[in-house]
């Protein structure tokens, strides 16, 4: 038996229920994991509230990221052995698997050996943020040295991952944030520039930074009323990757700039990469080598105990964190 988290209805953090469940033996293509840490992601909040594109089938599990020890592997699993230190990549439906638990079952395709040198807390934090950013900036945009990339919600875990990945390839990451409160932290995290949009004119600042040419790539999880400024800050034929919708305001397009700059606006999620085995392998290799070399590093904001998982959700909803929120499980 294991303690796991379930939801029986959509709602706030109070709908998260910890209960006892029998996990059983893994199927041929599964891995059973003794969990040591869980990564908390924005999509977990959306799933809990039944706001994802895939509808929740109640009662449901939740949680995409975990790190721990492989307890048992299915007969067809060859890349993982019992006793391995492993972490889980978000590459499955939450209607089939959920990583919020002390012992969980995971599809083998989503389980990898944790990169060496990481703690369980760090290993539980890496894949959602780094693969999401890698898929947009490297796999699709082919970001190059010297190019400018705009990163909104820059203090989020994915925003910080995007800054690090851009820096790793020699690009120029511009962190976009609301106020100057986190300016020093963002610069210390690798941002070349920080623009506080409630205090500075975004379009003017990006024009200054890029000598009037604009940025070729923007990586946006906000949308809302300032989206038009992001379009106006692009170069000709620039691309905006939309991977979130933090703003509750309507998102409007500046039509003159749409026909004047010829921007590409495309939706993006981790599934772009995680759904393709070849692309996923390339992403894992890129991220693992970056972690090994120290060019990439997880930024952990706060660690909650398993019994306070609902508080971890409440903390994320306040949008005050800088980096990843993680839950520690067991000793």
N, C-alpha and C positions, 0 to 999 in steps of 0.2 A: 504494500500500500504506500501511497505517496500523497502529500498535500499538493493540490493543484488549484488553479484559479479558474472559475467559470463565471459566465454572465448568463442570466435567464431572461433579461429584458434590456432594452437600450436605456442609457441614462448616464448620470454622473458617476464619479468614483465610488459612490456608495453601492453601486450594483455589482462591484467586484466581490465575489464570494470565494473564500478558501475552503475546500472540502477534501475529504479523503477519497482517493480513487485507486483502483487496481490498474497497474500499467501493463503487466503481462510480458510475454516474450516478443522480441521483434520479428516482424515478417521478413521475408527473404531480402527485401530492399530497404530495411529500416535499421536504425541504430537507437539503442536505449541509452540515455545519458543521465548520469548523476550530476545535476545542475549545481554550479557554484556561484554563478552570477547571471543576471538578466539585464539586457539593454532595454531602456524605455524609449519609445519612438512616438512621434506625432501621430503616425497611422494607428497606433494602439488606442489613442484617444478617439479617433474617428471610428474605429471598429467598435469600440465600446458604445458609441452613440449611434451605431448603424448608419454612418454617413459615408461609407466607402462605395466605390462602384460595384463591388461584389456585396450582395446583401447577406446579412448575418442569419445563420440558421440556428435558432435558439433550441436548447442551451448550447452555448459555444465556449470554446477555449479562446485564448488570445496570447499574443506575444510572438514576435518574429526572431528575437536574438537571444542566445544563451551561450554560456561557456561552462565546461565541466569535464567530467571523465566518462569516456565510453564504457558502459557496464557490459553491454552485450551487442553483438552485430548479427545481422541476418546472413543466411547462407550465400547470398549473392554479393555481399559486400567484401571488397578486396582492398580498398584504399584506407580502411580504418580497422583497427584491432581493439579488442577489449583492453582497457588500461590506458589507451591513448588520451592525451589532453586535446580536447576538441572544442570547436566553436561552430555555431549554426548561422548559415547565410539565409536571409529572407528569400527563399525560392520555392514557396509552397502556398497553398490556400489556408487561411486561418479557419476555414470550415472543415479542414481535415486534420490540422495539427496546431498545437499552441505550446509555446515554450515557457509560459508562466507555471512553474511547478518545481518541486524538489527532485523528482525523477520524471523524465518526459521521453516520448518516442518522437523521433525525427526521421524524415525521409533521407536516405543515404546520400542522395544527390545534393542535399543542402548542408552536409556535414563535412568539415575539413579539419585537419590537424591545426591546432592553434599555432600561429607564428611563434617561434622561440623567443624567450625573453619577456613575454607579456604575463602579467598577473591575470587571474580569472576575470577580475573587474575590467581590465583593459581589453581582454580578448572578447568579452561580451559586448563591447562598444563599437567595434571597428567596421563591420561589414556593411550595415545599412548606410552609414554616412559616407564611407569611402567609395563604395561601389556606385552609389547614386551620383556622386560628384564625378567619378571617373567616367561613367557611361556618357554623361553629357559633354564634359570638357575634353576628354582624350579620345574615347571611342568614336563619337559623332563629330564634334567640332574640330578635332585634331589641333588643339591649342598649341601654338608655337612660341618659342622664346621671343620676347619683346612685344608680344601682343597683350592688349589690355582686356581683362575680364571683370565685369561688374558682378558683385556678389551681395544680394540682399539678405536680410536676416542673418547677417554675417556672424553673429555670436552663437547661432545654433550649431549643433554638432555637424550637420551637413554643410553649413556655411563655412565653418572652420576647416572641414575636410577639403572643400573647394579651394580655399586660400592656400592650403599646404600643397595640394596637387598642382595648382597653377605655379606656385613658387618652385616646385620640383622641376618643372619643365622650362623654367626661365621666363615664364609669362609674368605679367604685372597685375596682381589682384587688387582691386579697389573694393574695400569693405564698405557696404552701405548699411547704416544703422540710423535709429531715430534721433538719438541725442549723443552728446560727446562723452557720456558717462563711461562707456566701454572703449574709448579711443585708445588708451594706452594698452589695454589688454589685447585689442585687435592688432595693433602694431607689433606687440611682442609675439603674437601668434603668427606673424608673417605677412600681414597686409602691407602692401607698399604705400597705400593711401587709405584714409578713412574719410567718408563723407557722411555727416550727420544731417539728414534731410529736413529735420525740423529747425535747423539752425543755418543751413547752407543751401545754395541753389545747386541742385544736382547736375542739371544740364550745363551750367556754367563751369562747375568744378571739373566735370569729365572733359569738357572742351579744353580747359586749361591743362589737365593732366596729359591729354592725348595730342596737344598742339593743334586742336581744331578738327582732328579726323574722327573722333568718336571711338567707341569700343566695338570690336568685332563680335564679342560674346557677352551676354548677360545671363546670369543664373539666378532665377527668381522664384521665391516661395511665398510671395506676399500678394501680388496683384493689387487690386483696389485703385484708389484715386490717383496714386503716384505712378501707375503703370505707364501712363502717357509720357512721363518724364524719362522713364527707362527707354522707351522707344526713341525719344528725341536724342538720347545720349549715345545711340548706336552709330556706327559708321555705315556707309552704303553697304547694302546686302548683309548687314549684321544679323545675328541670331539671338533670340531670347528663348531660353529653356524655362518653361513654367513647370515647376515640380511641386507646388503647394499653393494654398489659398488662405493664408493667415488673415488677410484683411477681410472684414465683413462688409466693406463698401463695394459698390458696383465697380467693375473694371471697364474702363472706356478706352477706345483707341483714338489716337490723334490722326484723323483721316488724311490731313495734308501730308504728314510725315509718312503715312503708309504708302502713299503714291510717290513720295519724294525720296525716301530712303530704301524702299524695296526690302523691308525687314522680313525675316523668317521667324515666325512665332510657333513653337512646337511644344506640345506637352511632353513630359518626361517623368518616368519613375524608374525604380531599380529593376523593374521587370524587363525593360529594354535590354539589359545585360543578363540578368539572372535567368531569363527564359531560354537562352541560347548557350549550350554547353561550351562551345568554342570561345564565345565572347566572355563567358563567366571565368573560364580558365585563365584567359589573358588578364582579366581584371584582378583575379586573386594573385597571379604572379606579380603584377605591377605593384599592388598594394603590399604584398608580403615583402618584396625586395625593398620597398620604401620604408617599411617598419624596421626591417633588419638593419638598414643603413642609418636609420635615425632621421631620414628626410621627412618621414611621415610619423606622427605620434598621436595617439588618442588624447583628447583633452577631456578630463573627467570633472564635472562640476560638483556632483554630490552623490553619495552612496547611501541608500536606504536599506534597512533590514526587510526581509521578506514579509514579515507581519505588518509592515507599514507601506505595502505596495500602493494602497489607495492614496496615501499621502504623497507618494512619488508622482502619481497622476495629477493630484491637486497642484503640486509644485510646478510641474510642466505647464499646466494651464495658466499659471500666473506669468509665464514668459519672462522670468527674471534670471534664468540660468545662462551660464556661459559654458557651452560644451555639452557633454553627455551626462544624462542622469542614469544611474545604474542601481540595481537592487542586488544585494548580497544574499545568497541562499546558503543556509547551513553554516558550518564552521569554516 
